[in-house]
Amino acid sequence: MSWQIPTQIEQDIIAGKAKYQTFQTGNGGQNILQVPPNSFVVIFGYDFSPAGGGIQQKTEVTNLRELHDASLRFFETQQISFYTGTDFFPFIHHVNSEISAFYSDDSANEEYVLTIDNSPIARQVYITSVQDVTITHGLILNAIPATTGTIPVTNRTPGFLSYGGSPQLIQAQTNYGPALTPQQFMQPSPKDFQDFGLGLLPGNPTDQAFATPDITNGLLEANAHLLAIGGDTFVEAAATNYYLCMHYAIYSKTIPEQRG
């Protein structure tokens, strides 16, 4: 997927009503795009280079269906999110891993060398903000199943076309983040979860799948993980770090006076 400047924004840039800008960040997991007073921004795309490049994991397995070590698997699911002060936009990316070598040695098992593909990922978005934009990046290892159940037939979950009426146990709650206070992703929706008799809503229900910061089960800052698995050598290597280049238009405007 690629991004392009929306037609109206391109016309505004040409007419001098807006200015095209980029904001490139990376390395640490938390950044802020500053929006000047009496202005607003429209973010319309980003290029994301995932963390974890340049690392090789040599693994011996009895068959290729086994999960590889969590130290590299952490990099295979990464999340970027934007918070505008009023709206929250999370984006989870599955990142490709590649077998760069495959061979047999003197042991009975086969070995392979696994690497993370940190090729840039382009995404089109449309995020507007009159306030500074909070940008968060992190790695996700786990999505913990919490509740399963059958889904009844309704006008929104029709039989045969959806899982409505199926005897299969459908994943209805998945926990992301801290074990004691996780972000609890409810399906088909928080309201349906209760209406379909799947249980009472937990403490932090949400209708979107996203992780919140937690070292074990949630969002893990990439530099912290790089430091844990390889020390300063891994943190200081540019290839191992993530980079994010945002593309946006900035508009200058006068905020109307508030009259009492």
C-alpha positions as CSV (number, residue, x, y, z in Angstrom):
1,M,0.0,0.0,0.0
2,S,1.2,3.5,-0.7
3,W,-0.1,7.0,0.3
4,Q,-0.7,10.0,-1.8
5,I,-1.6,13.7,-1.0
6,P,-5.4,14.0,-1.0
7,T,-6.6,16.2,-3.9
8,Q,-8.1,18.9,-1.7
9,I,-5.0,19.2,0.4
10,E,-2.8,19.3,-2.7
11,Q,-4.9,22.1,-4.1
12,D,-4.6,24.0,-0.8
13,I,-0.8,23.5,-0.8
14,I,-0.6,24.9,-4.4
15,A,-2.8,27.8,-3.5
16,G,-0.7,28.6,-0.5
17,K,-3.4,27.9,2.0
18,A,-1.4,25.0,3.6
19,K,2.2,23.9,3.8
20,Y,3.5,20.4,3.3
21,Q,5.6,19.1,6.1
22,T,7.3,15.9,7.3
23,F,8.0,14.8,10.9
24,Q,10.5,12.0,11.3
25,T,10.9,10.2,14.5
26,G,12.3,6.9,15.8
27,N,14.5,5.2,18.4
28,G,12.5,5.9,21.6
29,G,8.9,4.9,21.8
30,Q,7.3,8.3,22.7
31,N,7.2,11.5,20.6
32,I,5.1,14.6,20.1
33,L,4.3,16.4,16.9
34,Q,3.9,20.1,18.0
35,V,1.1,22.1,16.5
36,P,1.7,25.9,16.6
37,P,-1.0,28.1,18.2
38,N,-3.8,29.2,15.8
39,S,-3.0,26.3,13.4
40,F,-4.2,22.8,12.7
41,V,-2.6,19.8,11.0
42,V,-3.9,17.1,8.7
43,I,-1.7,13.9,8.8
44,F,-2.4,12.0,5.5
45,G,0.2,9.3,5.4
46,Y,3.2,7.7,7.1
47,D,6.2,5.5,6.2
48,F,7.1,3.1,9.0
49,S,10.4,1.2,9.2
50,P,9.9,-1.5,11.8
51,A,12.3,-2.2,14.7
52,G,14.3,-5.4,14.7
53,G,16.3,-5.1,11.5
54,G,19.9,-6.4,11.4
55,I,19.4,-9.2,14.0
56,Q,19.8,-12.9,13.2
57,Q,18.3,-15.7,15.3
58,K,19.7,-19.1,14.7
59,T,17.1,-21.7,15.8
60,E,17.1,-25.5,16.0
61,V,13.7,-27.0,15.8
62,T,12.1,-30.4,15.4
63,N,9.6,-29.0,12.9
64,L,8.9,-25.6,11.4
65,R,5.6,-25.3,13.1
66,E,7.2,-24.4,16.4
67,L,7.2,-20.8,17.5
68,H,10.6,-19.2,17.5
69,D,12.1,-17.5,20.5
70,A,10.2,-14.5,21.9
71,S,13.2,-12.3,21.7
72,L,12.7,-12.0,18.0
73,R,9.0,-12.7,17.9
74,F,8.4,-9.5,19.8
75,F,9.4,-7.6,16.7
76,E,6.8,-9.4,14.5
77,T,3.8,-7.3,15.9
78,Q,4.3,-3.6,16.3
79,Q,1.9,-0.8,17.1
80,I,1.9,2.8,16.2
81,S,-0.8,5.1,17.7
82,F,-1.7,8.8,17.5
83,Y,-3.6,10.7,20.2
84,T,-4.8,14.2,19.3
85,G,-6.2,15.1,22.7
86,T,-9.7,14.2,21.6
87,D,-9.3,11.1,19.4
88,F,-7.1,8.0,19.5
89,F,-5.9,6.2,16.4
90,P,-4.0,2.8,16.9
91,F,-2.4,0.9,14.0
92,I,-1.1,-2.6,14.5
93,H,1.4,-3.9,12.0
94,H,2.4,-7.5,11.5
95,V,6.0,-7.4,10.4
96,N,7.4,-10.0,8.0
97,S,10.2,-12.3,9.2
98,E,12.4,-14.1,6.7
99,I,14.3,-17.4,6.7
100,S,17.7,-16.2,5.3
101,A,19.4,-19.6,5.6
102,F,18.2,-23.2,6.0
103,Y,20.5,-26.1,6.5
104,S,21.2,-29.3,8.4
105,D,24.2,-29.9,10.7
106,D,25.4,-33.0,12.5
107,S,22.4,-33.0,14.8
108,A,19.1,-34.8,14.1
109,N,17.3,-31.5,13.9
110,E,17.3,-28.8,11.2
111,E,18.4,-25.2,11.8
112,Y,17.4,-21.9,10.3
113,V,18.5,-18.3,10.6
114,L,15.6,-15.9,11.0
115,T,15.6,-12.1,10.4
116,I,13.1,-9.3,10.6
117,D,12.2,-7.5,7.4
118,N,12.4,-3.8,8.3
119,S,11.4,-2.6,4.8
120,P,9.3,0.6,5.1
121,I,5.6,0.2,5.3
122,A,3.5,3.0,3.7
123,R,0.0,3.8,5.1
124,Q,-2.6,6.3,4.1
125,V,-4.4,8.0,7.0
126,Y,-6.5,11.1,7.6
127,I,-5.9,12.5,11.1
128,T,-6.7,16.2,12.0
129,S,-5.7,18.0,15.1
130,V,-5.6,21.5,16.5
131,Q,-3.5,20.2,19.5
132,D,-0.1,18.6,19.7
133,V,-0.2,15.0,18.5
134,T,1.1,12.2,20.8
135,I,2.9,9.4,18.9
136,T,3.5,6.1,20.5
137,H,5.4,3.0,19.2
138,G,5.9,-0.4,20.8
139,L,6.2,-4.1,20.4
140,I,3.4,-6.6,21.2
141,L,4.1,-10.2,22.1
142,N,0.9,-11.5,23.5
143,A,-2.9,-11.3,23.0
144,I,-4.4,-13.2,25.9
145,P,-7.7,-15.0,25.2
146,A,-10.1,-14.4,28.1
147,T,-13.7,-15.3,27.1
148,T,-15.2,-17.4,24.3
149,G,-18.8,-18.2,23.5
150,T,-21.4,-18.9,20.9
151,I,-23.0,-16.0,18.9
152,P,-26.8,-16.0,18.5
153,V,-28.6,-15.2,15.2
154,T,-29.6,-11.6,15.1
155,N,-30.2,-9.1,12.3
156,R,-26.5,-8.1,12.6
157,T,-25.2,-11.7,12.9
158,P,-27.3,-13.6,10.4
159,G,-27.1,-17.4,10.3
160,F,-24.8,-19.0,7.6
161,L,-23.4,-15.6,6.6
162,S,-21.8,-14.9,9.9
163,Y,-21.0,-17.0,13.1
164,G,-24.5,-16.3,14.3
165,G,-26.1,-19.6,15.2
166,S,-22.8,-21.5,14.8
167,P,-21.9,-24.0,17.6
168,Q,-18.3,-22.9,17.4
169,L,-16.9,-21.1,20.4
170,I,-15.9,-17.6,19.2
171,Q,-13.2,-15.4,20.7
172,A,-15.2,-12.7,22.5
173,Q,-12.6,-11.1,24.8
174,T,-8.9,-10.6,24.3
175,N,-6.7,-8.9,26.8
176,Y,-3.8,-6.6,25.9
177,G,-1.5,-5.1,28.5
178,P,-1.0,-5.4,32.2
179,A,-2.3,-8.7,33.7
180,L,-4.2,-6.9,36.5
181,T,-5.6,-4.0,34.5
182,P,-5.6,-5.1,30.8
183,Q,-7.2,-3.3,27.9
184,Q,-10.0,-5.7,27.2
185,F,-11.0,-6.0,23.5
186,M,-14.7,-7.1,23.4
187,Q,-16.3,-8.8,20.4
188,P,-18.6,-8.4,18.4
189,S,-18.9,-5.2,20.5
190,P,-19.1,-4.3,24.2
191,K,-22.9,-4.0,24.0
192,D,-23.3,-7.2,22.1
193,F,-21.0,-9.0,24.6
194,Q,-23.5,-8.4,27.3
195,D,-26.7,-8.7,25.1
196,F,-25.5,-12.1,23.8
197,G,-25.1,-13.4,27.3
198,L,-21.3,-13.7,27.2
199,G,-20.9,-12.1,30.7
200,L,-20.7,-8.8,32.4
201,L,-18.4,-6.2,31.0
202,P,-14.9,-6.1,32.6
203,G,-13.2,-3.0,33.9
204,N,-11.6,-1.7,30.7
205,P,-13.7,-2.7,27.7
206,T,-13.0,-1.4,24.2
207,D,-14.3,-2.1,20.7
208,Q,-10.8,-1.8,19.2
209,A,-7.8,-4.1,19.4
210,F,-4.8,-2.3,20.7
211,A,-2.1,-2.8,23.3
212,T,-1.3,-0.5,26.3
213,P,2.1,-0.3,27.9
214,D,3.3,-3.3,29.8
215,I,6.6,-5.1,29.8
216,T,5.2,-8.6,29.8
217,N,1.8,-8.7,28.0
218,G,1.4,-5.3,26.4
219,L,3.2,-2.6,24.6
220,L,7.0,-2.8,25.1
221,E,9.2,0.1,24.2
222,A,11.6,-1.2,21.5
223,N,14.8,0.2,22.9
224,A,14.1,-1.5,26.2
225,H,13.8,-4.8,24.5
226,L,16.9,-4.2,22.3
227,L,18.9,-3.4,25.5
228,A,17.6,-6.6,27.2
229,I,18.5,-8.9,24.4
230,G,21.7,-7.4,23.1
231,G,22.9,-4.5,25.3
232,D,24.2,-1.2,24.0
233,T,25.5,-2.8,20.8
234,F,21.9,-3.5,19.7
235,V,20.5,-0.2,20.8
236,E,23.2,1.8,19.0
237,A,22.8,0.0,15.7
238,A,20.6,2.1,13.4
239,A,19.2,-0.9,11.7
240,T,17.6,-2.3,14.8
241,N,15.6,0.8,15.6
242,Y,12.3,1.8,14.3
243,Y,11.7,5.0,12.2
244,L,8.5,6.8,11.4
245,C,8.2,9.6,8.8
246,M,4.8,11.3,8.9
247,H,3.5,13.4,6.0
248,Y,1.1,16.2,6.9
249,A,-0.2,19.6,5.9
250,I,-0.3,22.5,8.3
251,Y,-2.9,25.2,8.1
252,S,-2.7,28.6,9.7
253,K,-6.0,29.8,11.1
254,T,-7.4,32.3,13.5
255,I,-9.4,30.7,16.3
256,P,-12.6,32.7,16.8
257,E,-12.9,34.6,20.1
258,Q,-14.9,33.0,22.8
259,R,-17.6,35.4,23.9
260,G,-19.3,35.0,27.2
